[in-house]
Amino acid sequence: MTTAIAFRDLTLGYDRHPAVHHLQTEIGTGSLTAVVGPNGAGKSTLLKGVIGALSPLGGSVIFGGLNRDDIAFLPQQADIDRSFPLTVLDLVAMGLWREIGAFGGLGRKQKPRVEAAVAAVGLTGFETRPIGSLSGGQMQRALFARLLLQDAQLVLLDEPFAAIDARTMADLIAVIEGWHEEGRTVLTVLHDYDMVRAHFPRTLLLARELVAHGPTHEVLTAENQFRARQMCEACDGPPHVCGRSAA
Amino acid sequence: MIWDAVFQPFADFGFMRRALLGCIAISVGATPVGVFLMLRRMSLTGDAMAHAILPGAAVGYLVSGLSLGAMTVGGLIAGMAVALLSGFVTRVTALREDASLAAFYLISLALGVLIVSTRGSNVDLMHVLFGTVLALDDAALILLCAFASLSVLVLALLFRPLVLECADPQFLRSVSGLSAVTHFTFLALVVMNLVGGFHALGTLMAVGIMILPAAAARFWAAGIGGLVLTAIIIAMVSSLTGLLLSYHYSLPSGPAIILVAGIAYGVSLVFGPVGGLIAQALPRRDFEV
């Protein structure tokens, strides 16, 4: 398996306080990987480091033959201002950024594709609704429609199933598994270990440092989970300045 | 009757026509920027920046008297310096942007009042703080129209990244490197419009024509295009009405214009169909699934 992302002694953090320490591992091309760990383990920080929203304090993220255009990112819903006056169609159409850029308009070719993406996530009829009027599940469907339009080789999802209903969850898992079957690399931050066991072949267990990475049944052992909890007891305090030098 | 009340002042007096044209230019240029300030929850940032341009304008005044060019350049430098310094402090220290901006604008405001008070007169201070919309000359009008044109052009170019920067900044960072450029260009637009506005309405009132129509428009329109258009119309009508009230009742023009915009906000708050008080109190006629 070739490498989609290689983390080389990666340290990420805020205000010079590391939240992810000296991460050294690789994500294989076409893999479906869950990123799990206790609260404050650095899971979302890791995704921000991958998309470039956060510059490494040390080490690097290396992409195997991928560039920025090959990455699609689903932020946490809390990071989106839903009071902003955007319609569902406006939001979904942003997925065509790489084609239309900052200044281009939606042409005759693109409009049917936007409508098809809206239909694929079951939101037909909601096109002109403001995003502020959507439920949590409907909003997540709209964000998945945007991801579909991005048509990226590497898909990063930050807590895609937070506060959504079971039916929406099942529909969206089907979308994720579809991406996996198409050979795309998917990296998903999750909290629900049962769901990870059921749908994600590989898992990266993080507790500010790497605890384990590999096949899910080998990673999500009682021993590793206990170790992660122990390591993250330190996570409950304020983040400390890393004293370990780069390898 | 209507001719005497509404049209006669503008037909008879050049200074009224100039004031109206200046206010229309400010309405077209500054109000759309105000809409985005409001949508980004940065309305008070506009207020802080309005205070921040004072020392630059004051130094311009000290160097060249009531010179349009010197005060404009001084205001632009002071405003951009405060915007960039507060952004820099936010990025390299633990202080949040609102606190660093407040610190810099308060220093800037104190410095400005000190400069004007020690070297100028109270009349000069009043000119800078409250503007002289009835004394706009050709050069000032050209400046206001140029700023308005540039502002509309830049906002049109920046529209999509700015919408994303407001609604979903993480997504913008994932698809483009325009995030920081968008943020600082937008702040530059805020400063430029405030500097243009202070020639007519003063540093303290310039932000009023930027924010009040935008806040009022929120109760009439749901989409961004509708918000911008409604805000511009409210700003223009407030300017026209304020100037006429000022003319007929001998009121200071700047405050009259801003107070009319304030009344428009109050009326919108009560009667606006999009989340206004009455609209919220009425039973919903339909329920969409």
Boltz contact constraints between the chains, C-beta under 6 A:
constraints:
  - contact:
      token1: [A, 15]
      token2: [B, 94]
      max_distance: 6.0
  - contact:
      token1: [A, 51]
      token2: [B, 174]
      max_distance: 6.0
  - contact:
      token1: [A, 53]
      token2: [B, 173]
      max_distance: 6.0
  - contact:
      token1: [A, 73]
      token2: [B, 174]
      max_distance: 6.0
  - contact:
      token1: [A, 75]
      token2: [B, 170]
      max_distance: 6.0
  - contact:
      token1: [A, 79]
      token2: [B, 170]
      max_distance: 6.0
  - contact:
      token1: [A, 80]
      token2: [B, 168]
      max_distance: 6.0
  - contact:
      token1: [A, 81]
      token2: [B, 167]
      max_distance: 6.0
  - contact:
      token1: [A, 84]
      token2: [B, 39]
      max_distance: 6.0
  - contact:
      token1: [A, 84]
      token2: [B, 166]
      max_distance: 6.0
  - contact:
      token1: [A, 84]
      token2: [B, 167]
      max_distance: 6.0
  - contact:
      token1: [A, 85]
      token2: [B, 222]
      max_distance: 6.0
  - contact:
      token1: [A, 85]
      token2: [B, 223]
      max_distance: 6.0
  - contact:
      token1: [A, 85]
      token2: [B, 224]
      max_distance: 6.0
  - contact:
      token1: [A, 86]
      token2: [B, 167]
      max_distance: 6.0
  - contact:
      token1: [A, 97]
      token2: [B, 175]
      max_distance: 6.0
  - contact:
      token1: [A, 102]
      token2: [B, 160]
      max_distance: 6.0
  - contact:
      token1: [A, 102]
      token2: [B, 161]
      max_distance: 6.0
